[in-house]
Amino acid sequence: QVQLVQSGGGLAQPGGSLTLTCSASGFTFRTFPMRWYRRAPGKDREMVAHISPPGTTTRYADSVKGRFTISRDDAINMVYLQMNNLKPEDTATYYCNVFLQDYWGQGTQVTVSS
């Protein structure tokens, strides 16, 4: 069965960095685009970043462009989200997702606070 297992996240100060990872199994990872979403309390879910295989095409929400980087390693079925220059408004639960599929990671809390 499809599994997306996330790790990383936690607490960071404004201006700090965190990295999220998502380990995928149960499907042909290298053929599917992947996404990171986030949901902040009281807000709608937001697409944060998108990456197409083999990783040469990416897309970002305007709110994170220039600060976040999505990447993937098809050899080990991993997708990453490097988050730099974090802001308090980045505080949310982050989820990895198989594009156009109802497969989601378990969610990882990111809190940006001084």
C-alpha positions in Angstrom: 0.0 0.0 0.0 1.0 3.6 -0.5 2.9 5.1 2.4 4.2 8.6 2.9 6.3 9.0 6.0 7.4 12.5 7.0 10.1 13.6 9.3 11.7 16.9 10.2 10.0 20.1 11.3 9.8 21.4 14.8 10.5 24.9 16.2 12.6 27.5 14.5 13.2 31.2 15.2 12.3 33.8 12.6 15.0 33.8 9.9 15.9 30.2 10.7 15.8 27.1 8.6 14.2 23.7 8.7 14.1 20.7 6.4 11.2 18.4 5.9 11.5 14.9 4.4 9.0 12.5 3.0 9.8 8.9 2.4 7.5 7.2 -0.2 6.7 3.6 -0.8 4.1 1.4 -2.4 3.9 3.1 -5.8 6.2 4.0 -8.7 7.6 7.1 -7.2 9.7 8.2 -10.1 6.7 8.6 -12.3 4.6 10.9 -10.1 4.9 14.6 -9.3 4.9 15.4 -5.6 3.7 18.3 -3.6 4.0 19.9 -0.2 0.9 21.5 1.3 0.4 23.3 4.6 -2.5 24.1 6.8 -2.4 26.9 9.4 -5.0 27.1 12.1 -8.1 28.7 10.9 -6.9 28.8 7.3 -7.5 26.8 4.1 -4.9 24.3 3.0 -2.3 25.9 0.8 -0.1 24.3 -1.9 3.5 25.2 -1.0 5.6 23.5 -3.6 5.4 21.1 -6.5 8.0 19.1 -8.2 7.7 17.0 -11.4 9.9 14.0 -12.0 12.8 13.8 -12.4 13.0 17.1 -10.5 13.8 19.7 -13.2 10.4 21.4 -13.0 9.3 23.1 -9.7 6.6 25.5 -8.7 6.0 27.5 -5.5 3.4 29.5 -3.8 4.2 33.2 -4.0 4.4 33.3 -0.2 7.4 31.0 -0.1 9.1 31.7 -3.4 12.8 32.4 -2.9 12.8 30.9 0.6 11.7 27.3 0.2 13.2 24.7 -2.1 11.6 21.4 -3.1 13.7 18.5 -4.3 13.5 14.8 -4.8 15.7 11.8 -5.0 14.1 9.2 -7.2 16.8 6.6 -6.3 15.6 6.4 -2.8 12.0 7.6 -3.1 12.4 10.8 -1.1 11.1 14.3 -1.4 12.4 17.2 0.6 11.4 20.7 1.5 14.2 23.0 2.5 12.8 26.0 4.3 15.0 29.1 4.8 14.4 32.5 6.2 11.4 31.2 8.1 8.7 33.7 9.1 6.0 33.3 11.8 3.4 33.1 9.1 5.0 29.8 8.0 3.7 28.2 11.1 1.5 25.3 10.0 1.2 21.6 9.7 2.9 20.5 6.5 1.9 17.5 4.4 3.5 15.7 1.5 1.2 14.5 -1.2 1.3 12.5 -4.4 0.0 14.9 -7.1 -3.6 14.3 -8.1 -3.8 11.3 -5.7 -5.4 11.1 -2.3 -2.2 10.0 -0.7 -0.9 12.1 2.2 1.8 12.0 4.7 0.9 12.1 8.4 1.7 15.8 8.8 4.6 17.6 10.4 4.2 20.6 12.6 6.4 23.6 11.9 6.4 26.5 14.4 8.2 29.7 13.8 8.5 31.8 16.9 11.0 33.8 18.9 
